[in-house]
Amino acid sequence: MKKLLCALLVAALLATMLVACSSKPKEPDTSIKMTEKFSMTDPVDLEFTTRYVVSADKESPSVANLKGGLGMYDVFYADADDAPVANYKYMIFDTAENAKEFADGRVKLGFEVVIVEADPCVMYILNDVEKIAENITMYVEWEEITEATVKAYVTYYAGMLGATVQ
């Protein structure tokens, strides 16, 4: 009986070790909580190496000048060479009406704007990556940044906005 009990305990221990060794480590949570109702997650179909996040709160001049503006997150994605892959600009407002008013103004300028379903006080714009690349080139030529990378651009951009890089 003792041998059977020992054999069962060893088998249970081995099974536990096998399960523990074969399970994948949990992926880190890379979401960014923007409001109580909404957290941004990275697009699953986007291939990128680095994500840069520029954020500003309502005290920042870039947000304080917006009617009902509460915050801004500008999310830049870069490839292995630190060239731009995608850029999402999230704006957070105190009311859905103020978010819609801002969004409507951007649509009139030709931007594609999405009001977030989970929280209508949040809207985002998928910016043109070619325009970001052109801006990087322009700032290098103007000697505002020293290298043609997203990291250099984001650092400069955050400084202009009175924002922080996360």
C-alpha positions, 0 to 999 in steps of 0.5 A: 500500500505504501509503495502504491501511495508513493508511486501515485505521489511521484506520478502526481509530482511528475505530472505537475512538473510537466504541466508547469514546464510545458505552459507558456509564460504569460505575456506582459500586459502592454495595454494603456488604460486611458479612461475607466471604460477604455484601455488601448491595446496594440493592434494584433496584425501590426508588425513592429519592434518598438512602441513609443507613447507620448502622453499629456494631461489636461495641464499640458498646453496641447490638451488645455487648449481643447474644449473639454480636453482631458488627455492625449496619447500619441502612440508611435510604432517603429520597426527594427530600424526605428522607422515609423510603422504606424501612429495612433493619436488618442484624444480624451474629452470630458463629454462625448459631445466635445469628442464628436465636435473635435472629431468632426473638425478633423474629418473636415480636414481629411482625417479618418477619425474613430470614436471609441465604442467602449467610451465615446469620450475617446477618439483616435486618428490613424495618422499617415506613416508617410507624413511621419517619415516626412516630418522626421526627414524635415526635422533632421534637415532643420537640425531640430533632431540629430538622427532620422529615428522615431525615438528622436522624433518622439522626444522632440515632439513630446518637448514641443507639446509639453508632454512626456514619453512613457 
